[in-house]
Amino acid sequence: MGNMKYFYYGFGGFIGFVCGIVIQLIFYAVERSGNRILTEAGRGDYGVIGKGLLVLYEGLPYMGIVLGVILVRLMFRKEIENEGPDEGNSGSNDRE
């Protein structure tokens, strides 16, 4: 396998990380506006579910990395599997 697959996976992980950070910033902006969604969830009003949501919130960027790599794997499976050691994506697909 060539090095292009690592570029694909790295790009997918980067995009997933950025999306996770953006979602965290949206929740942060909602908290600052006066709607204390995450603060109320963590105080115990919602029990185990609230604390679990806080853990998921803290791990959003890391889950984004994993989901980005999985998404790239699913979307570009054929290109990654057909890539030979010296071919890259523009190589011939005559191999069987």
Number of C-alpha atoms within 10 A of each C-alpha: 14 16 13 17 20 13 11 17 20 16 16 22 24 18 18 24 21 17 17 21 18 14 15 17 12 12 17 14 12 14 14 10 9 8 12 13 13 17 13 13 18 18 11 12 12 13 11 12 13 19 18 14 15 15 12 13 16 14 14 19 23 17 16 21 23 16 17 23 21 15 16 18 18 10 11 13 12 10 16 20 12 19 20 18 10 10 14 17 15 8 11 11 12 6 6 4
